[in-house]
Every structure is written in structure tokens, then in C-alpha cells.
Amino acid sequence: MSKQESDLQIIRRRKKEDAFAEKQVEELHAAGVTSIINAYGTDDIDRIDRLWWSILTKMIDRYQIK
């Protein structure tokens, strides 16, 4: 018999997971933008944005293929 989580436990776990996900998003975004700037020596926000979306799209595509 598996132990079921209470509603309160589920809410707490999800809040903790959401906080972790938010932190990861910030860290990955910062690393990605820094990498783009280092590779292209640009602060052109449109180019950074375009490259960042290209990276995200490729990451999602690779994840879906697996």
C-alpha cells in the first residue's frame, strides 16, 4: 500500500518544485544570454532574443525526440 500525500503536502511540494524551477529558469537564462554575448560580442537585444529562442526551440525539439 502506497502512502498518499495530503492536500497540504501536495501544495507544499508543488510550491517547493515551482521555486526550484523558477531558480533554474533564471540561472539557465543568465548563462544562455552570457554565452550568446561572449560568442557574438553583442548587446543587440533583438539578436540575443532571436538566438535565445533558437536555443530554446532546439532544446525542446531534442527533448521531444527522446
Secondary structure, DSSP 8 states (H G I E B T S, - for coil): ------HHHHHHHHHHHHHHHHHHHHHHHHHHHHHHHHHH----HHHHHHHHHHHHHHHHHHHHH-
